Every structure is written in C-alpha cells, then in structure tokens.
Amino acid sequence: MIVCATIVEYHKVLLVMHANVEKSDYGDWLLPAGSVESGETLEEALKREISEELGLRIRIIKKLVEHVDPYTKDRLVNFHCSPLASRIETSSELSRAEWFDAKEIQALENIHVGLKQFLIDGFKNGAFEE
C-alpha cells in the first residue's frame, strides 16, 4: 500500500523529484509518497513519509482518491494535506521539491499525464479547498 500527499498551500501544490536515477519515474514531477509499514495506519504512514522526505509536518484534510496504480499495480491512497510550516528540507531520496500553481502544472512536460490532469481538475473543481 502506497500513500501520497497532495499538499496544497496558497493555491499551489508541492511536487517532488526522486534523486535515484534507477527509479522508473526519475526526472518526473510526482506527489510525495511512500509505503505503509506494518502496524501503521494510512495517516501515520503519510505523516512519517512526509517528515522523512521533506522535513515537513502536515495536517491531513481528507482522502481524495484510492485506486490501483496502472504501472506499479500498487494500491495507492491520496490525501489532501496542508503544511504546518513553510520550511522544506529534502532528504537524500529527493533531488527537488517545488510549489506549482495550476497554470505552471499545465505547462509541465515531465509529469505523468494522469497526475497532471488530476491536479488541473482538482484546482478547477475546488477539490483542494478546505
């Protein structure tokens, strides 16, 4: 099971890039995500992963979607979150972390088409409002 965070602040979403060149999605913008460990709830796993990868504490607002990733076949649960602080400290797992608004996401080329559409639709439909 994989949990991922759609972290939104000031009408921008936080996207990351992996540092490991051997990852299949290396060079693509992604939502921060990670695996659920044995004994953890989805929410505990998400908060741990975001803290480990970004040095960021988050508030989970709501579950957005749950589905099977068509590429990895992992079950994926995506949560809408807000940051509890503004300072980001990326771990060695990530090469970059940046905030993007809907217009900037529309212009991105190195992002999975499904994620791109999900984010554009979410901004347009108000899915990321509290």
Secondary structure, DSSP 8 states (H G I E B T S, - for coil): -EEEEEEEETTEEEEEEES-TTSTTTTSBB--EEE--TT--HHHHHHHHHHHHH---EEEEEEEEEEE-TTT--EEEEEEEEES-S-----TTEEEEEEE-HHHHHH-SSB-HHHHHHHHHHHHHTTT--
